[in-house]
């Protein structure tokens, strides 16, 4: 599979008139080489692939990487890779300009003064966005663990627990079921804190009459899941129930709109229109969804100004939310594979309002 990815990227390089491509973003390095260490860079040319890391990973890199020439060095990896390459003085080298600091770029230019540097946007991201069967299988396995953890939490959560306690339990249970780790720091937001879309868990204790938003995912074989459910602790107010029903309707409408060939912004607009009918659209303060894979946020973006068009084989989230300050919030999120006729649902936890 790695060889197929490299050839696809080389084809794009030829179309862009690039002699080489320097990859420094760690998820992209892992995608192209299989290396999972925390310090790495790779240089791809039409004839070779070089991977650089530091001595801490000398053993690990030999175990994980089989289709690249490996160098293990101290110091800046990009500079070391350029020194080892046999590129001409006027070579055209692409680099991930939004992933490289100004200081690092100055170092690179000092190594090869005559090089023509071209900042590339989305070259690897576009390649990554369409998933192979093996990649979808890994995301499906991660989603299965997340579904299982959610089911277990429903039997465990009770009033009086701290939000931070729930986060710790999510992380523990996902690892216990075989995940490499969390895909991101789990979000547990209860009561009025549910109005914070990316709330960090605190020592606040869960109370009856509140809604609790649970947003979490895990990593399996390098690929992420990402699911959100909002549950009630006992009887909730009619206002909160109305918010939940509106978000669920918006989410179901969005799921029905997803299919290959549809503009991503059109799917966002359909969900947003449902909330507008309920006079809640002003409290929906983020995009409808995003691509999912080796990173938890990838292209395409399902957003009002997105220029992306959905493609068969992409995995995306659909996650409308309503966040009412002083009242609370609701978000419902699923992971789906984009198909020609619609979606394959990867997360299967119930979206009926669950009252604990």
DALIN-V740387 format. One record per helix or strand of 3 or more residues. SS is the DSSP state (H for helix, E for strand). FROM is the first residue (numbers start at 1). TO is the last residue. If there is no record, write none. Layout:
BEGIN
{{SS	FROM	TO} {SS	FROM	TO}}
END
This chain:
BEGIN
{{H	2	15} {E	20	23} {H	26	33} {E	40	45} {E	49	53} {H	55	64} {E	69	72} {H	77	84} {E	92	95} {H	97	99} {H	102	111} {E	116	119} {H	123	129} {H	133	156} {H	163	176} {E	187	190} {H	191	195} {E	211	216} {E	218	220} {E	227	232} {H	238	257} {H	264	277} {H	281	283} {E	289	291} {E	298	302} {E	314	318} {E	321	324} {E	328	331} {E	333	338} {E	343	345}}
END
